């Protein structure tokens, strides 16, 4: 706890009880000679086949992330994660056993994509709903850290297998090892609790209280636990007050017809489009090809440089989560890294345009600077656009819309991931000599993202999930609706009964006359 208090600087960390805190494989495979021989990939067909092999996974991820929303809301976050990991394992087994049959490889990657896409939506959702508010950014961002770690490990596995294994084992071992994280997820989630916010949404308040108390390391009747539960209850009541039903179309109305919810959905979509248009996955998937264009000729040397790239991403992501996610905040991290990423891409573009590498010639000094900018770009991305997007899209939605919002964001991410994976090999080949225009295009997108964040993305560090309604104006809307409802149901009627002057005993036969006044309107008589 002492370390967290020193590192994380926000209001929630200062005020919360201290007890609650005591607790890129395919890119390298594609350039392996044994893989290219087994699947009949020639220089003429390489661009199309490489983009197809990469992209079919993204197609599966797109649909998997959308379907996972329904499963997460109906069955819970925990069982949905277990199913997602099982599907991913099945797909990886098919890929590894494809044995030169390109159709089997496609099928395996599509199935694996269903599982990976579902997990990409479920994981940040699950973490954000369990995490304490003061360190939610860091904990949710760990998702991105493990993405970076997995990419880094895959780079080095590719490098090691290419240099030390023979025959088909060079590409089969990296493919098979992709299943290890899925196996770990399946086993690990067995020992985890269900999300307390999903339990609250299902009106299982007793279980929600028990789980939340255990997560916060506090007794169930502690004021902090009760405060969180009250915020959950209030948010759910507010949502139901705005849109009464809970069916699919009711939730669609709640998301798109209520301005605060619509803004959150559009911000989530925009963030994920921007994340992919930085060009990061172009480098993840095709790093060996990009390093080849920058003057590093051999596959093994390209994989070594790609491995260093992965290490840089992992280290800088860890530094961001520890030092900046919940202290510097999401918004400022996105702003400065937008400019930094754009500058790095432009430097690479100018090098490839004006002083490109010459085959057989040593790399010039400016070439090494351009190579350094590849690594700097990786560092900038992991200090902002990598983890921050997942953090924000999983924390800003309302309780009833959280799974749907994250699913839309994740599917958007995979859709544009797919677009980039399809486009980059052709861009590197056709957009200017040696593909120099590719870097200018991505650099221009990076610069434009600064304005998107400046005008549309608020700061969310240190806020509880339920307080996001205040940030986006939904709470005020509920209050206005409640006031309007009270005024509509308040009867501005005064009744003056005149039965007091009726003689005793004549009540049964007497007609009691009342005078009903409506503000300044004329009095009228009614019979009671």
C-alpha positions in Angstrom: 0.0 0.0 0.0 2.8 2.4 0.8 4.1 2.1 -2.8 0.7 2.7 -4.3 0.1 5.8 -2.2 3.5 7.2 -3.3 3.0 6.5 -7.0 -0.8 7.0 -7.5 -1.8 10.7 -7.0 -5.5 11.3 -7.1 -8.3 12.3 -4.8 -9.7 8.7 -4.5 -6.4 7.3 -3.4 -6.2 9.9 -0.6 -9.7 9.3 0.6 -10.4 5.6 0.2 -9.8 3.1 3.1 -6.2 1.7 2.7 -7.4 -1.9 3.2 -9.0 -2.1 -0.2 -5.6 -1.9 -1.9 -3.8 -4.6 0.1 -4.3 -7.2 -2.1 2.3 -10.6 -32.4 3.1 -14.3 -33.3 1.7 -14.4 -36.8 3.8 -11.5 -38.2 7.1 -13.4 -37.7 5.7 -16.8 -38.8 4.6 -15.3 -42.2 8.3 -14.5 -43.2 9.7 -17.9 -42.2 10.9 -19.8 -45.3 9.5 -23.2 -44.0 6.0 -21.7 -43.5 6.0 -20.0 -47.0 7.1 -23.3 -48.5 4.5 -25.4 -46.7 1.6 -23.1 -47.7 2.9 -22.4 -51.2 3.4 -18.7 -50.6 5.4 -17.1 -53.4 6.7 -13.5 -53.8 3.8 -12.8 -56.2 1.1 -14.1 -53.9 2.7 -13.1 -50.6 1.0 -9.8 -50.1 -2.6 -11.2 -50.6 -2.0 -14.4 -48.6 -0.3 -12.6 -45.8 -3.0 -10.0 -45.4 -5.7 -12.7 -45.6 -4.0 -15.0 -43.0 -3.7 -12.0 -40.6 -7.1 -10.6 -41.4 -9.3 -13.7 -41.0 -8.5 -13.6 -37.2 -9.7 -10.1 -37.0 -13.0 -11.0 -38.8 -13.6 -13.7 -36.1 -12.7 -11.2 -33.4 -15.2 -8.7 -34.7 -18.1 -11.1 -34.5 -16.9 -12.7 -31.3 -16.8 -9.4 -29.4 -20.4 -8.6 -30.5 -21.8 -11.9 -29.5 -20.0 -11.8 -26.2 -22.0 -8.8 -25.1 -25.2 -10.9 -25.1 -23.5 -13.7 -23.2 -22.0 -11.4 -20.6 -25.3 -9.8 -19.8 -27.3 -13.0 -19.8 -25.0 -15.5 -18.1 -22.4 -13.3 -16.4 -18.8 -12.2 -17.0 -17.1 -15.2 -15.5 -18.8 -18.1 -17.4 -18.5 -16.0 -20.6 -14.7 -15.7 -20.2 -14.4 -19.4 -19.6 -16.3 -20.2 -22.9 -14.2 -17.6 -24.8 -10.9 -19.2 -23.7 -12.2 -22.6 -24.7 -13.1 -21.4 -28.2 -9.7 -19.8 -28.6 -8.0 -23.1 -27.6 -10.0 -25.0 -30.2 -9.1 -22.6 -32.9 -5.4 -22.7 -32.1 -5.4 -26.5 -32.2 -6.9 -26.4 -35.7 -4.2 -23.9 -36.9 -1.4 -26.0 -35.6 -2.7 -29.2 -37.2 -3.5 -27.5 -40.5 -0.3 -29.1 -42.1 -0.1 -27.0 -45.2 -3.9 -26.9 -45.9 -4.5 -23.1 -46.2 -8.3 -23.6 -45.8 -7.8 -25.3 -42.5 -5.5 -22.5 -41.4 -8.2 -20.0 -42.2 -10.9 -21.9 -40.3 -8.6 -22.3 -37.3 -7.8 -18.6 -37.2 -11.5 -17.7 -37.7 -12.5 -19.9 -34.7 -9.7 -18.6 -32.6 -10.8 -15.1 -33.5 -14.3 -15.7 -32.0 -12.6 -16.6 -28.7 -10.0 -13.8 -28.8 -12.6 -11.2 -29.8 -15.0 -12.3 -27.0 -12.1 -12.2 -24.4 -11.0 -8.7 -25.7 -14.4 -7.4 -24.8 -14.9 -9.3 -21.6 -11.6 -8.8 -19.9 -11.5 -5.0 -19.5 -15.2 -5.1 -18.7 -14.7 -7.6 -15.9 -11.6 -5.9 -14.5 -13.2 -2.4 -14.5 -16.3 -3.7 -12.6 -14.1 -5.3 -9.9 -11.4 -2.6 -9.5 -11.3 0.1 -6.8 -11.8 3.5 -8.3 -8.4 5.0 -7.4 -6.4 2.3 -9.3 -9.0 1.2 -11.8 -7.0 2.8 -14.7 -3.9 0.8 -13.7 -5.7 -2.5 -13.2 -7.8 -2.2 -16.3 -4.7 -1.2 -18.3 -2.9 -4.4 -17.2 -5.0 -5.9 -20.0 -3.0 -3.8 -22.5 0.2 -4.7 -20.6 -0.4 -8.4 -21.1 -1.2 -7.8 -24.8 2.2 -6.1 -25.1 3.8 -8.9 -23.1 2.2 -11.5 -25.3 3.4 -9.7 -28.5 6.9 -9.4 -27.1 7.0 -13.1 -26.2 5.7 -14.1 -29.6 8.4 -12.0 -31.3 11.1 -13.8 -29.3 9.6 -17.2 -29.8 9.6 -16.6 -33.5 13.2 -15.5 -33.3 14.2 -18.5 -31.2 12.4 -21.1 -33.3 13.8 -19.8 -36.6 17.3 -20.0 -35.3 17.1 -23.3 -33.4 14.4 -25.5 -34.8 14.2 -27.2 -38.2 11.4 -28.0 -40.6 7.7 -27.3 -39.8 8.5 -27.1 -36.1 9.7 -23.6 -36.8 6.2 -22.3 -37.3 4.1 -25.0 -35.5 5.7 -24.3 -32.1 4.8 -20.6 -32.2 1.3 -21.3 -33.3 0.8 -23.9 -30.6 2.2 -21.6 -27.9 -0.6 -19.1 -28.7 -2.9 -21.4 -26.7 -1.0 -21.1 -23.5 -2.6 -17.7 -22.4 -6.0 -19.2 -23.2 -5.3 -22.2 -21.0 -4.1 -19.9 -18.2 -7.3 -17.7 -18.6 -9.6 -20.8 -18.4 -7.9 -22.1 -15.2 -7.4 -18.8 -13.6 -11.0 -17.6 -14.0 -12.2 -20.7 -12.2 -10.9 -19.2 -8.9 -12.3 -15.7 -9.5 -15.6 -14.2 -8.4 -18.4 -13.0 -10.6 -18.6 -9.2 -11.1 -20.4 -7.5 -8.2 -21.9 -5.0 -10.7 -23.3 -7.8 -12.8 -24.8 -9.3 -9.7 -26.3 -6.0 -8.7 -27.7 -5.6 -12.2 -29.3 -9.1 -11.8 -30.8 -7.9 -8.4 -28.7 -10.4 -6.4 -27.8 -7.8 -3.8 -26.8 -10.3 -1.1 -24.2 -11.9 -3.3 -23.1 -8.6 -4.7 -22.5 -7.3 -1.1 -20.5 -10.4 -0.2 -18.3 -10.3 -3.3 -17.7 -6.5 -3.0 -16.7 -6.8 0.7 -14.3 -9.6 -0.2 -12.8 -7.6 -3.1 -12.4 -4.5 -0.9 -11.0 -6.4 2.1 -13.7 -4.8 4.3 -16.7 -6.1 6.3 -20.0 -6.0 4.5 -21.4 -3.2 6.7 -18.4 -0.9 6.3 -19.3 2.5 5.1 -17.2 2.3 1.9 -18.8 -0.9 0.8 -22.3 0.5 1.5 -21.4 3.6 -0.4 -20.4 1.6 -3.5 -23.6 -0.5 -3.2 -25.7 2.7 -2.8 -24.1 4.2 -5.9 -24.8 1.0 -7.9 -28.4 1.0 -6.7 -28.9 4.7 -7.5 -27.4 4.3 -11.0 -29.6 1.3 -11.9 -32.7 3.1 -10.6 -31.8 6.2 -12.7 -31.4 4.1 -15.8 -34.7 2.4 -15.3 -36.4 5.7 -14.7 -35.2 7.0 -18.1 -36.1 3.9 -20.1 -38.3 1.4 -18.3 -37.8 -1.9 -20.2 -34.7 -4.1 -20.3 -35.0 -5.7 -23.7 -32.6 -5.3 -26.6 -34.5 -2.4 -28.2 -35.1 -0.7 -24.8 -31.3 -0.7 -24.3 -30.7 0.6 -27.8 -33.1 3.5 -27.1 -31.3 4.1 -23.8 -27.9 4.2 -25.6 -28.8 6.3 -28.7 -31.7 8.5 -27.6 -30.3 9.8 -24.3 -27.6 12.4 -25.2 -25.2 11.5 -22.4 -25.2 7.8 -23.3 -25.0 8.5 -27.0 -21.9 10.7 -26.4 -20.3 7.9 -24.5 -20.9 5.4 -27.2 -19.5 7.7 -29.9 -16.5 8.6 -27.8 -15.8 4.8 -27.4 -16.1 4.2 -31.1 -13.9 7.2 -31.9 -11.2 6.1 -29.5 -11.0 2.6 -31.0 -10.9 4.0 -34.6 -8.1 6.3 -33.5 -6.2 3.6 -31.7 -6.0 1.5 -34.9 -5.2 4.4 -37.1 -2.1 5.2 -35.2 -0.5 2.4 -37.3 0.5 0.4 -34.3 -0.8 -2.9 -35.5 0.7 -2.3 -38.9 4.0 -2.5 -37.1 2.9 -5.4 -34.9 1.8 -7.6 -37.8 4.4 -6.6 -40.4 7.3 -5.5 -38.4 9.8 -7.8 -40.2 8.6 -6.4 -43.5 8.9 -2.8 -42.3 12.4 -3.4 -40.9 13.3 -4.9 -44.2 12.1 -1.7 -45.9 14.2 0.3 -43.5 17.3 -1.6 -44.4 17.5 -4.7 -42.1 17.7 -7.4 -44.8 17.6 -10.9 -43.2 14.5 -12.5 -41.7 16.3 -13.4 -38.5 17.7 -9.9 -38.1 14.3 -8.5 -38.7 12.8 -10.7 -36.1 15.5 -9.7 -33.6 14.7 -6.0 -34.2 11.0 -6.8 -33.8 11.8 -8.6 -30.5 13.4 -5.4 -29.2 10.4 -3.5 -30.4 8.2 -5.8 -28.3 10.4 -5.3 -25.2 10.1 -1.5 -25.5 6.3 -1.8 -25.7 6.0 -4.0 -22.6 8.4 -1.9 -20.5 6.8 1.5 -21.4 3.3 0.1 -20.9 4.3 -1.1 -17.4 5.8 2.3 -16.6 2.6 4.1 -17.8 0.3 1.9 -15.6 2.5 2.4 -12.6 3.4 6.0 -12.9 0.7 7.8 -15.0 -2.6 6.0 -15.6 -4.1 7.1 -12.3 -1.9 10.1 -11.6 -1.3 12.0 -14.9 -4.6 10.7 -16.1 -6.1 9.4 -19.3 -6.8 12.7 -21.1 -3.3 14.3 -20.8 -1.7 11.0 -21.7 -3.7 10.8 -24.9 -3.0 14.4 -25.8 0.8 14.5 -25.7 1.3 11.0 -27.2 -0.8 12.0 -30.2 1.7 14.6 -31.2 4.7 12.4 -30.3 3.5 9.4 -32.3 2.8 11.7 -35.4 6.3 13.1 -35.2 7.9 9.6 -35.0 5.9 8.4 -38.1 6.8 11.5 -40.1 10.5 11.0 -39.4 10.3 7.4 -40.7 8.4 8.7 -43.7 11.0 11.3 -44.6 13.8 8.8 -44.3 12.1 6.3 -46.6 11.2 9.1 -49.1 14.4 11.1 -49.3 17.2 8.7 -48.2 15.9 5.2 -48.5 18.1 2.1 -47.8 20.0 0.6 -50.6 20.3 -3.1 -50.8 23.9 -4.2 -50.0 24.8 -0.8 -48.6 25.2 -0.1 -44.9 22.4 1.8 -43.1 23.2 5.5 -43.0 23.1 7.5 -39.7 19.6 8.9 -40.5 18.4 5.4 -41.1 19.4 4.4 -37.5 17.5 7.5 -36.3 14.4 6.3 -38.3 14.8 2.9 -36.7 15.0 4.5 -33.3 11.7 6.3 -34.1 10.0 2.9 -34.6 10.9 2.1 -31.0 10.0 5.6 -29.8 6.6 5.2 -31.5 6.1 2.0 -29.6 6.9 3.7 -26.3 4.6 6.7 -27.0 1.8 4.3 -28.0 2.1 2.3 -24.8 2.1 5.5 -22.7 -1.2 6.7 -24.1 -3.3 5.2 -26.9 -2.6 1.6 -26.1 -3.9 1.2 -22.5 -6.0 4.4 -22.2 -8.5 3.5 -24.9 -9.4 0.2 -23.1 -9.5 1.9 -19.8 -11.9 4.7 -20.9 -14.3 2.5 -22.9 -14.8 0.1 -20.1 -15.3 2.7 -17.4 -17.5 5.4 -18.9 -20.8 3.5 -19.8 -23.8 3.1 -17.5 -24.4 -0.1 -15.7 -27.1 -1.5 -18.0 -25.1 -0.5 -21.1 -21.6 -1.3 -20.1 -21.3 -4.7 -21.8 -23.0 -3.4 -25.0 -20.8 -0.3 -25.0 -17.6 -2.3 -24.5 -18.7 -4.8 -27.2 -19.3 -2.0 -29.7 -15.9 -0.5 -28.9 -14.1 -3.8 -29.1 -15.8 -4.8 -32.4 -14.9 -1.3 -33.8 -11.3 -2.0 -32.8 -11.2 -5.4 -34.5 -13.0 -4.0 -37.6 -10.3 -1.3 -38.1 -7.7 -3.8 -37.1 -9.0 -5.9 -40.0 -8.9 -2.9 -42.4 -5.3 -2.0 -41.4 -4.1 -5.7 -41.7 -5.6 -5.8 -45.2 -4.3 -2.5 -46.3 -0.8 -2.3 -45.0 1.0 -4.9 -47.2 -0.4 -3.1 -50.2 0.4 0.3 -48.8 4.0 -0.6 -48.2 4.1 -1.8 -51.8 2.2 0.9 -53.6 2.0 4.1 -51.6 5.2 5.8 -52.8 8.6 4.1 -53.2 9.2 1.7 -50.4 5.8 2.6 -49.0 6.9 5.9 -47.6 3.4 7.4 -47.9 2.2 4.8 -45.4 4.0 6.5 -42.5 2.7 10.0 -43.5 -0.9 8.7 -43.6 -0.6 7.2 -40.1 1.3 10.2 -38.8 -1.4 12.6 -40.1 -4.0 10.5 -38.3 -2.0 10.8 -35.0 -1.9 14.6 -35.2 -5.6 14.7 -35.8 -6.3 12.6 -32.7 -5.1 15.5 -30.5 -8.1 17.5 -31.5 -10.5 14.6 -31.0 -9.3 14.2 -27.4 -9.1 17.9 -26.7 -12.7 18.6 -27.6 -14.5 15.3 -26.8 -12.7 13.2 -24.2 -13.1 14.2 -20.5 -10.8 13.1 -17.6 -12.1 10.1 -15.7 -9.3 9.2 -13.2 -10.3 8.7 -9.6 -14.0 8.6 -10.3 -16.2 5.6 -9.4 -18.0 4.0 -12.3 -21.3 5.3 -11.0 -20.1 8.9 -11.1 -19.6 8.7 -14.8 -23.3 9.6 -15.1 -22.6 13.0 -13.4 -19.7 13.6 -15.9 -21.8 13.0 -18.9 -24.9 14.8 -17.7 -27.3 11.8 -17.2 -27.8 12.4 -13.5 -29.0 16.0 -14.2 -31.4 14.6 -16.8 -32.8 12.1 -14.3 -33.3 14.8 -11.8 -35.1 17.0 -14.3 -37.3 14.1 -15.3 -38.2 13.4 -11.7 -39.1 17.0 -11.1 -41.3 17.0 -14.2 -43.0 13.8 -13.1 -43.7 15.2 -9.7 -45.2 18.4 -11.1 -47.3 16.4 -13.5 -48.7 14.2 -10.7 -49.1 16.9 -8.2 -52.8 17.8 -8.0 -53.2 21.6 -7.8 -56.7 21.1 -6.4 -58.2 22.4 -3.1 -61.5 20.9 -1.9 -63.6 22.7 0.7 -66.2 20.4 2.1 -69.4 22.0 3.5 -70.8 19.1 5.4 -70.0 20.6 8.7 -73.3 22.6 8.7 -75.6 19.7 7.9 -77.8 19.0 10.9 -76.9 15.9 13.1 -78.6 12.8 11.8 -79.3 14.1 8.3 -75.9 13.0 6.8 -77.4 10.0 5.0 -79.9 12.1 3.1 -78.0 15.3 2.8 -76.1 16.2 -0.3 -72.7 17.4 0.7 -71.6 20.2 -1.4 -67.9 20.8 -2.2 -66.3 23.8 -3.8 -63.3 22.8 -5.9 -60.8 25.6 -6.8 -58.3 25.3 -9.6 -55.9 28.1 -9.0 -57.5 31.4 -10.2 -60.3 29.6 -12.1 -63.9 30.1 -11.2 -65.3 27.9 -8.5 -67.6 25.1 -9.6 -69.9 22.8 -7.6 -69.7 19.0 -7.5 -71.8 16.4 -5.7 -70.0 13.9 -3.4 
